[in-house]
Amino acid sequence: MAKKVVATLQKGEGKNFAKIVKAVKSEKTGAYTFREEIVPLDQIQNSLNS
């Protein structure tokens, strides 16, 4: 599925977006999960800081 998303983003206006993958630690279990986001290039820093 990720390959399809990346291939779709390569065309047209998709080049103005970036896929961000964050590791988030669960307070309940202590395990790490991964959260994926697709954000516009100009909002990358805002997304990483939150």
Secondary structure, DSSP 8 states (H G I E B T S, - for coil): -HHHHHHHHTSGGGGGEEEEEEEEE-TTT--EEEEEEEEEGGGHHHHHH-
